[in-house]
């Protein structure tokens, strides 16, 4: 019997959602992997159970809101507050990914995947 958390590209498995969280975190260093991750999340949406669906929704929200926070931070670097916004966006991004991974490994759904906070 296989471990349900084992990394997988099958959208019906928790391993796929876990892979997307990993791609998001690797994206902090590499940069392009979150795009691959959000595409995978869109492809997996509607193909899993309620728990997976909440994680895919969470991942899609993490991508778009993280991008929005980052763009706002970059624009506001001209007035120096942007650096703080970028730092806050990075912390938010990491926390959302880690909390998602923890909930996924426990087999729990994300309580509020559309939240703008942590």
N, C-alpha and C positions, 0 to 999 in steps of 0.2 A: 504494500500500500504506500502511495506517495504522500509526502508531506504537503498539505494544502498551502503552506507558506513558501514552498519552493519556487524560486524564480521561474517564470513562465511567460510565454507570449500569447497563451490562450486567454482570450478576454473573459472566459467563464471562471477563472481561478483567482484566488487571492494573491497568488504569486505574480500575476500580471500587474495588479494594482501596486504590489510591493516594488516591482521593477520600475514602475512609473515614479514612485517616491524616490527611489535611488537615482533615477535619471535626473530628477529635479535637483537633488542635492549635489550630484556630480556637476550639474550645470553651473554651480557657483564658481567652479574652477574652469570648466571646459567651455561653457557658454551656449552651445548649440543643443545639448541634450534635452533641455526642457521643451523645445519645439517637438522633438520626437515623442517625448512623454505626453504632451497635450494631444497630439494626434492619436496616440494609442488610447488615451482616455476617451476621446470622442468616438473612436472605433469600438471601444468596449462598452460604452454607455448603452443601456437597454438590453444587454446580453447576459447580465448576471442577476443574482438575487438582490434583495433590498440592501443588504450590507455592502455588496460590491457597488451597487448603484450610488449609494451615499458617498463612497470613496471616489468614484469617478467624478461625481459632481464636485466634491471637495477639490480634487486635483485640477479640474477645469477652472474653478474659482481661484485657486492658488496661482495658476499661471496668469490669468488675465488681471487679477488685482495686483499681483506682484509686478507685472509689466506696467500697470498704471502708476503704482507707487514709485517705481524706478524712473519713469518718464518725468513725473512731477519733480522728483529729486534732482534729476539731471538739469531740468529747466531752471530750477531754483538754485543751482550751484552758483549762478551769477551773483546772487545776493547772499551767498555763503551758508544759508540755512539748508540748502540742498544736500550738503554732505551729511547733516544730521538725519535728514529724511531718508537718504540712501542707506545709512546705517540702521535706522529703525526698520526700513523695508527688508533689509537682509535678516535682521533678527526675527521679524514677523514670518518671513518665508521659511526660515529654518525651523521655527517653533511649529508652524502649521504642518510641515512635512513630518517632523518627528512625532507630533501628536497623532497624525494620521497613521504612521507606521505602527505606533503602539496600539492604537485602536484596532488596526487590521490584524495584528498578530494575536490580539485577544478575541478576534472574531466579532468585534463590536462595530456598529455603524457610527458614522460621524453625526453627532447630535444636530449641529447646525452648519451644514456645508457651505451655506451662502453668507456666513458671518464675515464681516469686515475686520473683526478683531481676532484674537488668538483663539 
